[in-house]
Amino acid sequence: MITFETVVADTHYIVEEMLKSTKTKNIKSVGEQFLIKLEDTYIGYVHTETIKSTCHIHTFVIHNDYQGYSFGTQAYLLLEEKCHATQVELNVSEDKRYNQFWERLGFKTAESDPATFVKTILS
């Protein structure tokens, strides 16, 4: 079962490991940061910021060792419930595999900004 655990000072080194495993940089410091857990094992990291009714995903990574098992999909769907937003946004990547993941989850390129993916969440 996938769960989220708030990042604290004692677990920040785990965030660094997750980011290194996927060569991702965490560029923002505002918002909420969670470790993604599968049972008792840390498998990923997510960093979000909710502004008004839009949840902005700044960083979402699943450790390389756990990719391809649908854990990312499960974690995203849990995040969608947790963020209590009507819309989710994130940046489009140069990595086609990354973009395909988000498109499978229902994200589309924003009409106002082709560098942004957006998904409306139905309540």
N, C-alpha and C positions, 0 to 999 in steps of 0.2 A: 504494500500500500504506500502510495506517495503522500508525503506530508511536507510542510514548510517549517523551518526553524529560523527565528530571527537571528541575524548575524550580530554577534557581540565581540568584544575585544579578544576573548579567548578563542574564538572560531574564525577570526579574520584570516589566519594562515591557510585555512581550508579554501576560502574564497580565492586566494592567490593561486592555489593548486588548480582549482577549476579553470581559472582564466588562462593559466599557462598551458593546460592540456589542450585548449582550443585556440591558442594564440590570440586571445581576446583581451582588449584593454577596457577597463572600467573607467569611464571618463567623467562621470558625475558622482557627486557625493550626497546630493539631496534625495529625499524619498525614502522608500523602504527597501531593505535588503534582506533576502531570505536564502538560506541554504535549502536545497531540495534533497529530501531524504527518501530512500527506499528502505523500508524497515529501519534498521539501525545504521545504514550506510549512506554517507553523503555522496550524491551522484551529480549534483548540479548547483547552480546559483542563478538567482533572478533579482534584478534591481528595477523597481518601478517607482513611478511618481504619479499620483492621481491629482489632476487639476480640474476643478469643477466636476464634470461627469465623464472625463476622459482619463483612462489609465495609459500612461506612457511607459512602454517597456524600454528601459535604457540598455539593459544587459539581460540576456537569457541564454545560459549555456548548460549543456549536459556534458559531463566528462566524457572524453573520447571512448573510454572503456565501456560506457553504458549507452552509447548511441546505437540506433538501429533496433531497439527493443520496444518502441512506442512509449518509453518513459517521458520523453519530451512532450508528446501529445497529452499524456495523462497529467503532467505537471502544468501544462498550459491551461487545460480545462479546469483544473483546481484553482489556478490563479484567476481565471475569468470569474469564478464564483466569489473568490476572496476579495477582488478589487471593487465590487459593487459599483461598476461603471456602466454607462450605456454605450461606450465606444472604447476601443483599444487601438493605440497607435504605436508604431515602431519604425525604425529606419530600414530602408531597403539596403541590401548588401550587394557587394560585387560577387559574392559566392552564390552561384545558381542553386546549389543544394539547400542552402539556408533559405533562400527565397521560396523554393518549392515547398519546403516544410510549412511556411506560413500560408502560402496559397492553399495548401491542402486543408488548413484549418479555417479557411473562409476569408482570409485577408485579400484585399484588392489594393491596387495602387490608388492613392488619393488623387482626386481630380485636381485639387488645388496645389499639390506638390508631388511630382513624380518620384521623389526620393523617399516618400513615406508610404508605408502600408497602413491600411485602416480596416477595422472590422466593427460593425455595429452589432451590439449584443441585444438580443430580444429578451425582455423581462417576462 
